[in-house]
């Protein structure tokens, strides 16, 4: 497993999950909301905020044929151009958004959707790049991003094994040495039963890079579960208030939910720990309450020890319970009062 670094933050095995708040189009065209989203994300404790760098012209065509009309789902009936024109983050905002995040100590990076977006982000000294699921097949874009030799996070929604392999190999061949993958289901929202978090371990075995989750389910159960299964990165869409509506509002977290996600993800990571069968510090005071062998009746000197006068009970100051069969039928070499913890030296050899 090869960990990656975004700035000075190590991501991967042995490190807490790296939490990304995806702003996407949840600013609803208002830069003040975009800036407030960054502030609220920082208050929630995330590591990074992410935006998307495209215009409607760079991602699709302004065309009214059926090919460009969305059928079903959250955006049913909309044309691609209109959806992306509504959801995009204006490029003239980027510098201010980057400055805001940097001032607050947050990482900020973006998903570019064409070469011009990559060039633009390079001028902003972006510390990393995210390849969105729908762009994973655009190998020339993957290669161009990789040529900038920045850390790359690739989302795998809808991709099969070969498509993921091709994207990773393309990135590596083009110069990317720091790659992470996000398991993703590109359903908006994603039904929990379709998340198939077992895929995280399979991706780890296949690619030996940090694996995370780009999550589009409702709530925080799935990403926290993903951390417990080894996810090193969690990306979740974020909005100030779902009542504001917007392109991604239905599957985005509000500030208090994002804060809870951060807290619970770190708790889940703490809970993984290491393989350990030793007595833990919190257990030490309770060892005495384990079972051991006790006299449960008064026993005279020379009396036979039986299942009636010797039993395995709590607390744990006497002989190990497994020794009961080795002492039953033997004789006591002294008087033993009821409630006495049994010792080897109380038994005739």
C-alpha positions in Angstrom: 0.0 0.0 0.0 1.5 3.3 -1.1 0.1 6.3 0.9 -0.3 9.7 -0.7 0.3 13.2 0.6 -1.9 16.3 -0.1 0.3 19.1 1.1 1.6 17.8 4.5 -1.4 15.5 5.2 -0.7 11.8 4.8 -3.6 9.8 3.4 -3.9 6.0 3.5 -3.0 3.2 5.8 -2.3 4.2 9.4 -3.9 7.6 9.1 -7.3 9.0 10.1 -9.8 9.3 7.2 -9.4 12.3 5.0 -12.8 14.0 4.8 -13.8 16.0 1.8 -16.8 18.3 1.7 -18.0 18.5 -1.9 -19.6 21.9 -2.6 -20.6 21.1 -6.2 -23.5 23.4 -7.2 -24.9 23.8 -3.7 -24.0 27.5 -3.7 -26.9 28.0 -6.1 -25.0 30.7 -8.0 -24.3 32.9 -4.9 -20.6 33.4 -4.0 -21.6 34.4 -0.5 -23.1 31.0 0.0 -20.0 29.4 -1.5 -17.8 31.2 1.0 -20.2 30.4 3.9 -20.1 26.7 2.8 -16.3 26.8 3.2 -16.6 28.4 6.6 -19.1 25.8 7.8 -17.1 22.9 6.4 -14.1 24.1 8.4 -16.2 24.4 11.5 -17.4 20.8 10.9 -13.8 19.6 11.0 -13.2 18.4 7.4 -9.8 18.2 5.9 -10.7 19.6 2.5 -13.4 21.3 0.4 -13.8 20.4 -3.3 -15.4 22.3 -6.1 -15.9 21.6 -9.8 -14.3 23.5 -12.6 -16.2 23.6 -15.8 -18.7 25.7 -17.8 -21.7 24.4 -19.7 -19.8 24.9 -22.9 -16.7 22.8 -21.8 -18.8 19.9 -20.6 -21.6 19.5 -23.2 -23.4 21.2 -26.1 -26.3 23.6 -26.1 -28.5 21.3 -28.0 -32.2 20.3 -27.7 -32.2 16.9 -29.2 -33.3 13.9 -27.1 -29.7 12.8 -26.6 -29.1 15.9 -24.4 -32.3 15.6 -22.4 -32.3 13.9 -19.0 -34.9 11.2 -18.5 -35.7 10.1 -15.0 -34.1 10.8 -11.6 -33.6 14.1 -9.8 -33.0 16.1 -13.0 -35.8 14.6 -15.1 -36.7 16.7 -18.1 -33.7 19.1 -17.9 -31.3 19.5 -20.8 -27.6 18.9 -19.9 -26.5 22.4 -20.9 -29.1 24.0 -18.7 -28.3 21.7 -15.7 -24.6 22.4 -15.9 -25.1 26.1 -16.5 -27.1 26.2 -13.3 -24.7 24.1 -11.3 -21.3 25.3 -12.4 -19.0 27.3 -10.1 -18.0 30.5 -12.0 -14.3 30.6 -12.7 -14.0 34.2 -11.6 -14.9 32.9 -8.1 -12.1 30.4 -7.8 -9.4 32.7 -6.6 -11.5 34.0 -3.8 -12.7 30.6 -2.8 -9.1 29.3 -2.8 -8.0 32.2 -0.7 -10.9 31.6 1.8 -10.1 28.0 2.3 -6.4 28.5 2.6 -6.9 31.2 5.2 -9.0 28.8 7.2 -6.4 26.0 7.0 -8.4 23.8 4.6 -7.2 22.1 1.6 -9.2 23.1 -1.5 -9.0 21.4 -4.9 -11.3 20.7 -7.8 -12.5 18.3 -10.5 -11.5 19.7 -13.9 -13.6 18.6 -16.8 -11.3 19.6 -19.7 -7.8 20.7 -20.4 -8.5 24.4 -20.1 -9.8 23.8 -16.6 -6.6 22.0 -15.7 -4.5 24.9 -17.0 -6.7 27.4 -15.0 -6.3 25.3 -11.8 -2.6 25.1 -12.3 -2.4 28.9 -12.2 -4.1 28.7 -8.8 -1.5 26.2 -7.5 -4.1 23.5 -6.8 -2.6 20.9 -4.4 -4.5 17.9 -5.9 -7.0 16.9 -8.6 -10.1 14.8 -8.5 -11.3 12.9 -11.6 -15.1 12.6 -11.5 -16.7 9.3 -12.2 -18.2 10.4 -15.5 -14.8 11.6 -16.7 -12.9 8.4 -15.8 -13.3 7.1 -19.4 -11.7 10.4 -20.8 -8.2 9.0 -20.8 -6.7 12.0 -22.5 -8.0 14.2 -19.7 -6.7 11.7 -17.1 -3.3 11.8 -18.8 -3.2 15.6 -18.9 -4.0 15.9 -15.2 -1.4 13.2 -14.4 1.2 15.2 -16.4 1.0 17.9 -13.7 2.4 15.4 -11.2 0.0 16.3 -8.4 -1.9 13.8 -6.2 -4.9 12.4 -8.1 -8.1 11.0 -6.6 -10.1 9.0 -9.2 -13.8 8.2 -8.6 -14.9 4.9 -10.0 -18.7 5.3 -10.3 -20.1 3.1 -13.2 -16.6 1.8 -14.1 -15.8 -1.9 -14.4 -12.4 -3.4 -13.4 -10.9 -2.9 -16.8 -12.0 0.7 -17.1 -10.5 1.5 -13.6 -7.3 -0.3 -14.5 -7.0 1.6 -17.8 -7.5 4.9 -15.9 -4.9 4.1 -13.2 -2.4 2.8 -15.8 -2.9 5.9 -17.9 -2.3 8.2 -14.9 0.8 6.3 -13.9 2.2 6.3 -17.5 1.6 10.0 -17.7 3.6 10.8 -14.6 1.2 10.5 -11.6 3.0 8.9 -8.7 0.3 9.6 -6.0 -3.0 8.0 -6.8 -6.1 7.2 -4.7 -9.4 5.7 -5.8 -12.9 6.3 -4.5 -15.4 3.6 -4.6 -18.5 5.2 -5.9 -22.1 4.5 -7.1 -23.3 7.2 -9.4 -26.9 7.1 -8.4 -28.4 10.3 -7.1 -29.3 9.4 -4.4 -27.8 5.9 -4.1 -29.9 3.2 -2.4 -27.9 1.8 0.5 -28.3 -1.7 -0.8 -26.4 -0.8 -3.9 -23.4 0.6 -2.2 -21.5 -2.7 -2.0 -18.9 -1.5 0.4 -17.1 -4.9 0.1 -15.7 -3.5 -3.1 -13.3 -1.3 -1.0 -11.2 -4.2 0.1 -11.2 -5.6 -3.5 -9.9 -2.3 -4.9 -7.2 -2.3 -2.2 -6.1 -5.7 -3.2 -6.2 -4.8 -6.9 -4.3 -1.5 -6.9 -2.4 -1.2 -3.6 -3.3 2.5 -3.3 -5.5 4.3 -0.7 -9.1 3.6 -1.3 -12.0 5.8 -0.2 -15.7 6.4 -0.8 -17.5 9.1 -2.8 -20.9 8.7 -1.2 -24.3 9.7 -2.6 -26.6 7.9 -0.1 -28.8 9.8 2.3 -27.3 10.3 5.8 -24.0 9.3 7.3 -24.4 5.5 8.0 -22.7 4.3 4.8 -19.5 6.5 4.9 -19.0 5.7 8.6 -19.3 2.0 7.8 -16.9 2.5 4.9 -14.3 3.8 7.3 -14.7 0.7 9.5 -14.0 -1.3 6.3 -10.8 0.6 5.6 -11.8 3.6 3.6 -9.0 6.3 3.8 -11.0 9.1 2.1 -14.6 10.1 2.5 -16.2 12.6 0.1 -19.7 13.8 0.8 -21.8 16.6 -0.8 -22.5 19.5 1.5 -25.2 22.2 1.6 -26.1 25.0 4.1 -29.8 24.0 4.1 -31.5 21.3 2.0 -34.6 23.6 1.8 -32.5 25.9 -0.3 -32.9 23.2 -3.0 -30.4 23.1 -5.9 -28.9 20.4 -8.1 -27.5 18.2 -5.4 -29.6 19.2 -2.3 -31.4 15.9 -2.0 -28.3 13.9 -1.2 -26.2 16.6 0.6 -25.5 16.9 4.3 -26.3 20.0 6.3 -23.6 21.5 8.6 -24.5 19.6 11.8 -24.7 16.3 9.8 -21.3 17.0 8.3 -19.9 17.6 11.7 -21.4 14.3 13.0 -19.9 12.5 9.9 -16.5 13.8 10.8 -16.8 12.9 14.4 -18.2 9.4 13.8 -15.7 8.7 11.0 -12.8 9.4 13.3 -14.4 7.2 16.0 -14.8 4.4 13.5 -11.2 4.7 12.5 -10.1 4.7 16.2 -12.2 1.6 16.7 -10.3 -0.4 14.0 -7.1 -0.2 16.0 -4.8 -3.3 15.6 -5.0 -7.0 16.1 -4.7 -7.4 19.9 -5.6 -10.2 22.2 -3.9 -8.7 25.3 -5.8 -7.3 28.3 -6.6 -3.7 27.6 -6.1 -0.9 30.2 -9.9 -0.5 30.6 -10.2 -4.3 31.3 -7.5 -4.6 34.0 -9.8 -3.7 36.9 -12.3 -6.2 35.7 -10.0 -9.2 35.5 -10.9 -10.1 39.1 -14.6 -10.6 38.1 -13.8 -13.5 35.9 -14.6 -17.0 37.1 -12.4 -19.2 39.3 -12.8 -22.2 41.6 -14.3 -21.5 45.1 -15.4 -23.6 48.1 -19.2 -23.2 48.1 -19.7 -25.2 51.3 -17.5 -25.6 54.4 -15.0 -28.4 53.7 -13.4 -30.5 56.5 -9.8 -31.6 56.4 -9.6 -34.9 54.6 -13.0 -34.4 52.9 -13.4 -35.3 49.3 -13.7 -32.4 46.9 -16.9 -32.7 44.8 -19.0 -30.7 42.4 -21.2 -29.9 45.4 -18.6 -28.2 47.5 -16.4 -26.8 44.7 -17.7 -24.7 41.9 -16.6 -22.2 39.2 -18.0 -18.8 40.2 -17.2 -15.2 40.2 -14.8 -13.5 41.3 -11.5 -14.6 39.8 -9.1 -15.0 42.8 -9.1 -18.8 42.8 -7.8 -21.6 40.6 -8.5 -21.6 36.9 -12.0 -23.1 36.1 -10.4 -25.6 33.7 -8.7 -27.3 36.6 -12.0 -28.4 38.3 -11.8 -31.9 36.8 -8.3 -32.4 38.0 -9.2 -31.7 41.6 -12.6 -33.4 41.9 -12.2 -36.6 43.9 -9.1 -35.5 45.7 -8.9 -34.7 49.4 -8.7 -31.4 51.3 -5.5 -31.2 53.4 -7.0 -28.5 55.6 -10.3 -27.0 56.7 -11.7 -24.7 54.0 -14.4 -22.3 54.8 -17.3 -21.6 52.4 -16.4 -18.6 50.1 -12.6 -19.4 50.1 -10.8 -19.1 46.8 -9.3 -22.5 46.0 -5.5 -22.9 45.8 -3.4 -25.8 44.8 -1.8 -26.0 48.2 -5.2 -26.7 49.8 -5.3 -30.2 48.1 -3.5 -33.4 49.2 -1.0 -34.5 46.6 
